[in-house]
Amino acid sequence: MRKTKPTVSIVVPLYNDKSFILETLKRIEKAKIPGFKKEIIVVDDYSTDGGRELIKEYKHKYKVVLHKKNTGVGGALRSGVRVATGDYIVRQDDDLEYDPNDIFYLLHPLITNQADIVYGSRTLNKNNEYSKKSYYWGGRILNLIYNILYLNTISDFITGSKVFKKKVFDNLHLETNGFEIESEISAKAIKQKYRIVSLPIVYHARSFEEGKKIRWYHAFIIIKTLIKYRIW
């Protein structure tokens, strides 16, 4: 009897990145993930740049979720996972800062049961460049705060490149909607004693002019969320 291939669900939160989304999806399709079926899920978080209308045209090809209001990347990720049918969940940003060709490489520790969650770490790859030094150092400071609060040594907890076992993602019972989803994931995963493995990845940084959405004030929200879940 022929064994059914496991499915990997690739969730792509989309918000005002019309110029990137089709190329992102094209590269996800081309990415080699041997032994797996791909389920590509696009969650439009109420885009206003025409991306929403564009992605509607691809409902025949991808699983498309349309938000009725803007919630944030966390809300979009959670909506995508709710409709996912895969055994594994991949979070893939819509702008190609993270390379879809890394997906199979990041899946490997999960497939071999060496981890429950895998983080694609930007800082472990010393060849990565950032559009501003402040992004790099800001991320390192946030990471230091996280590791002090949670007595850990994770190198890049706010990375947008994360891969999960589906049952692990569901067991985290995530509730935040914005960029603070990274804090919530990392806080709850440690408190629930899930195994996290970090692997170096290639990172193609974008600038604000190119559409980067995270701002300096998000750092305070991220820290506040870390403290909240540490106390709880």
Buried (B, 14 or more C-beta within 10 A) or exposed (E): EEEEEEBBBBBBBBBBBBBBBBEBBEBBEEBEBEEBBBBBBBBBBBBEEEBBEBBEEBEEEBBBBBBEEBBBBBBBBBBBBEBBEBBBBBBBBBBBBBBBBBBBBBBBBBBEEEBBBBBBBBBBBEEBEBBEEEBBEBBEEBBEBBBEBBEBEBBBBBBBBBBBBBEBBBBBEBEBBBBBBBBBBBBBBBEEEBBBBBBBBBBEBBEEEEBBBBEEEBBEBBBEBBEBBBEE
